[in-house]
Amino acid sequence: MLDISVVGDIFAAPGPPKVFEALKRANRDAGVLFVVLNHAGDVLSANTAMEMAKKEGFRVKMILTHEDIAPGIDAP
């Protein structure tokens, strides 16, 4: 479903240069759909990388997503 996944060190977001490098690799004529986890560090890196990409003329659309688990729900 995804072309590229960018990870940081354990419990840390990847830095903007690493994210920008991934955007460069994923860039196509139609643009890039950029899926970002809604964590503070990930969003900060993503916003900075998007600014870098837009300065280079990339068409980028970011979507924020959430965890795939729901904490606080009691299972029977």
Residue frames relative to the residue before (quaternion, step in Angstrom):
aa qw qx qy qz dx dy dz
M 1.0000 0.0000 0.0000 0.0000 0.00 0.00 0.00
L 0.7613 0.2679 -0.1669 0.5665 3.59 1.09 -0.63
D 0.4335 -0.6886 0.5146 0.2705 3.56 -1.11 0.64
I 0.8044 0.0495 0.0273 0.5914 3.57 0.98 -0.88
S 0.0976 -0.7553 0.6448 0.0654 3.55 -1.13 0.75
V 0.1489 -0.7901 0.5918 0.0583 3.57 -0.80 1.03
V 0.0598 -0.8114 0.5814 -0.0006 3.56 -0.72 1.07
G 0.3348 -0.7048 0.5857 0.2193 3.52 -1.26 0.49
D 0.7023 -0.3755 0.3466 0.4956 3.53 -1.29 -0.34
I 0.7107 -0.4446 0.3069 0.4507 3.58 -1.23 0.27
F 0.8491 0.0381 -0.1056 0.5161 3.55 -0.88 1.08
A 0.6652 0.4429 -0.3217 0.5078 3.61 1.11 0.59
A 0.4704 -0.6615 0.5107 0.2835 3.53 -1.12 0.72
P 0.5248 -0.5882 0.4863 0.3769 3.58 -1.17 0.42
G 0.5158 -0.6552 0.4555 0.3118 3.58 -1.08 0.65
P 0.6907 -0.5043 0.3328 0.3972 3.58 -1.22 0.47
P 0.6455 0.5138 -0.3648 0.4316 3.69 0.85 -0.70
K 0.6435 0.5150 -0.3140 0.4712 3.59 1.03 -0.80
V 0.6599 0.4958 -0.2987 0.4790 3.58 0.99 -0.86
F 0.6432 0.5205 -0.3210 0.4608 3.59 0.97 -0.83
E 0.6172 0.5402 -0.3416 0.4588 3.60 1.01 -0.77
A 0.6498 0.5018 -0.3144 0.4766 3.59 1.00 -0.79
L 0.6358 0.5203 -0.3311 0.4641 3.59 0.99 -0.79
K 0.6267 0.5287 -0.3372 0.4626 3.60 1.02 -0.76
R 0.6780 0.4899 -0.2924 0.4634 3.59 0.95 -0.85
A 0.7132 0.4523 -0.2496 0.4738 3.58 1.07 -0.74
N 0.4951 0.7020 -0.4148 0.3001 3.58 1.21 -0.40
R 0.0012 0.7683 -0.6382 0.0487 3.55 -0.96 1.01
D 0.7067 -0.4441 0.3221 0.4467 3.59 -1.24 0.18
A 0.6876 0.4807 -0.2769 0.4685 3.58 1.02 -0.81
G 0.5833 -0.5802 0.3688 0.4326 3.60 1.25 -0.31
V 0.4613 -0.6565 0.5301 0.2741 3.52 -1.36 -0.23
L 0.2259 -0.7091 0.6499 0.1544 3.54 -1.05 0.85
F 0.1502 -0.8240 0.5464 -0.0052 3.54 -0.44 1.32
V 0.0997 -0.8071 0.5818 0.0141 3.60 -0.35 1.26
V 0.0365 -0.8210 0.5667 -0.0586 3.57 -0.63 1.20
L 0.4340 -0.6641 0.5404 0.2802 3.57 -1.03 0.84
N 0.4401 -0.7197 0.4817 0.2374 3.56 -0.98 0.87
H 0.3396 0.6703 -0.5696 0.3330 3.55 0.45 1.33
A 0.6478 -0.5733 0.3274 0.3802 3.58 -0.99 0.80
G 0.7051 0.4662 -0.2755 0.4577 3.60 0.78 -0.97
D 0.6447 0.5189 -0.3153 0.4645 3.57 1.00 -0.82
V 0.6672 0.4965 -0.2972 0.4690 3.57 0.95 -0.89
L 0.6369 0.5277 -0.3246 0.4589 3.59 0.98 -0.82
S 0.6726 0.4805 -0.2883 0.4833 3.59 0.90 -0.93
A 0.6552 0.5232 -0.3107 0.4477 3.57 0.96 -0.87
N 0.6593 0.5085 -0.3157 0.4550 3.59 0.90 -0.87
T 0.6582 0.4984 -0.3055 0.4745 3.58 0.96 -0.84
A 0.6617 0.4993 -0.3002 0.4719 3.58 0.95 -0.88
M 0.6285 0.5274 -0.3366 0.4621 3.60 1.04 -0.71
E 0.6263 0.5234 -0.3371 0.4692 3.58 0.99 -0.78
M 0.6422 0.5182 -0.3153 0.4686 3.58 0.98 -0.87
A 0.6726 0.5044 -0.2906 0.4569 3.57 0.94 -0.94
K 0.6632 0.5038 -0.3098 0.4587 3.60 0.93 -0.83
K 0.6110 0.5402 -0.3437 0.4655 3.60 1.10 -0.65
E 0.6787 0.4607 -0.2704 0.5039 3.58 1.20 -0.60
G 0.5719 -0.6352 0.3578 0.3761 3.59 1.30 0.01
F 0.4061 0.7091 -0.4827 0.3151 3.60 1.22 0.30
R 0.3277 -0.6728 0.6185 0.2395 3.54 -1.26 0.53
V 0.0756 0.8118 -0.5673 0.1157 3.59 -0.44 1.25
K 0.0723 -0.7606 0.6448 0.0232 3.55 -1.02 0.91
M 0.1781 -0.8045 0.5612 0.0785 3.59 -0.68 1.10
I 0.0933 -0.7517 0.6514 0.0448 3.53 -1.13 0.83
L 0.2655 -0.7494 0.5854 0.1588 3.58 -0.87 0.97
T 0.0948 -0.7878 0.6077 0.0323 3.54 -0.95 0.89
H 0.3966 -0.7176 0.5275 0.2225 3.57 -1.25 0.26
E 0.7188 -0.4124 0.3270 0.4543 3.54 -1.32 0.06
D 0.4443 -0.6912 0.4996 0.2742 3.55 -1.22 0.46
I 0.6580 0.4233 -0.3244 0.5317 3.57 1.25 0.40
A 0.2851 -0.7474 0.5736 0.1763 3.56 -1.19 0.48
P 0.2180 -0.7982 0.5464 0.1297 3.63 -0.15 1.20
G 0.7591 0.3964 -0.2844 0.4309 3.53 -1.18 0.57
I 0.5951 0.5362 -0.3870 0.4568 3.60 1.19 0.02
D 0.3132 -0.7598 0.5429 0.1728 3.58 -0.71 1.11
A 0.2892 -0.7391 0.5858 0.1643 3.52 -0.91 0.97
P 0.5256 -0.6505 0.4416 0.3249 3.61 -1.00 0.73
